[in-house]
């Protein structure tokens, strides 16, 4: 009987795994499960060129549909893998189906950290993790829109920079400890940021948006 490998996670790792398996001579069944309806795509442009409206999804795809057809991949997109039965070797999907497998490859990505502060449930609060997230944010960035970006990593800084380049007022809110995990590329001059007070601020040179240091206990309010 022909073996079947199920790949859970339709991101870059999942798409590359398909190419690697077929290139290595694997001829058995292959299935790809992903909770987004789109074919696997590049995520870095979500906070940059896609958000700015300069890049279409077609140019972000890691592989086009013909690749999956040529490599005989059974696509299960827009559904989640809810659980697995390791004893029976079955994956339970969110649409009620069960997929049998001989080998299971987990290519799971991360999830956006959800806000837990008061006001997190207000309208206009976005998370940036998927194409759907980026498209919703872009729709809200109309003429005269103001954006507050929470997060001091590359995604937060890139999103703030894109908003600024689009001519939208953008303010970055970052942890009181300051910007973390950056090894260059952004020149930031903090004004007393080491103290972590909410009035402390900085400017990212060349991008034109202010940075404010905040604490996790602070509150969101839409005005």
Rosetta blueprint (number, residue, H / E / L):
1 X L
2 X L
3 X L
4 X E
5 X E
6 X E
7 X E
8 X E
9 X L
10 X L
11 X L
12 X H
13 X H
14 X H
15 X H
16 X H
17 X H
18 X H
19 X H
20 X H
21 X H
22 X H
23 X H
24 X L
25 X L
26 X L
27 X L
28 X L
29 X E
30 X E
31 X E
32 X E
33 X E
34 X E
35 X L
36 X L
37 X L
38 X L
39 X L
40 X L
41 X E
42 X L
43 X L
44 X H
45 X H
46 X H
47 X H
48 X L
49 X H
50 X H
51 X H
52 X H
53 X L
54 X L
55 X L
56 X L
57 X H
58 X H
59 X H
60 X L
61 X E
62 X L
63 X L
64 X L
65 X H
66 X H
67 X H
68 X H
69 X H
70 X H
71 X L
72 X L
73 X E
74 X E
75 X E
76 X E
77 X E
78 X L
79 X L
80 X L
81 X E
82 X E
83 X E
84 X E
85 X E
86 X L
87 X L
88 X L
89 X L
90 X E
91 X E
92 X E
93 X E
94 X L
95 X L
96 X L
97 X L
98 X E
99 X E
100 X E
101 X L
102 X L
103 X E
104 X E
105 X E
106 X E
107 X L
108 X L
109 X L
110 X L
111 X L
112 X L
113 X L
114 X L
115 X L
116 X L
117 X L
118 X L
119 X L
120 X L
121 X L
122 X L
123 X L
124 X L
125 X L
126 X L
127 X L
128 X L
129 X L
130 X L
131 X H
132 X H
133 X H
134 X H
135 X H
136 X H
137 X H
138 X H
139 X H
140 X H
141 X L
142 X L
143 X L
144 X L
145 X L
146 X E
147 X E
148 X E
149 X E
150 X E
151 X L
152 X L
153 X L
154 X H
155 X H
156 X H
157 X H
158 X H
159 X H
160 X H
161 X H
162 X H
163 X H
164 X H
165 X H
166 X L
167 X L
168 X L
169 X E
170 X E
171 X E
172 X E
173 X E
174 X E
175 X E
176 X L
177 X L
178 X L
179 X L
180 X L
181 X L
182 X L
183 X L
184 X L
185 X L
186 X L
187 X L
188 X E
189 X E
190 X E
191 X E
192 X L
193 X H
194 X H
195 X H
196 X L
197 X L
198 X L
199 X L
200 X L
201 X E
202 X E
203 X E
204 X E
205 X L
206 X L
207 X L
208 X L
209 X L
210 X E
211 X E
212 X E
213 X E
214 X E
215 X L
216 X L
217 X L
218 X L
219 X L
220 X L
221 X L
222 X L
223 X L
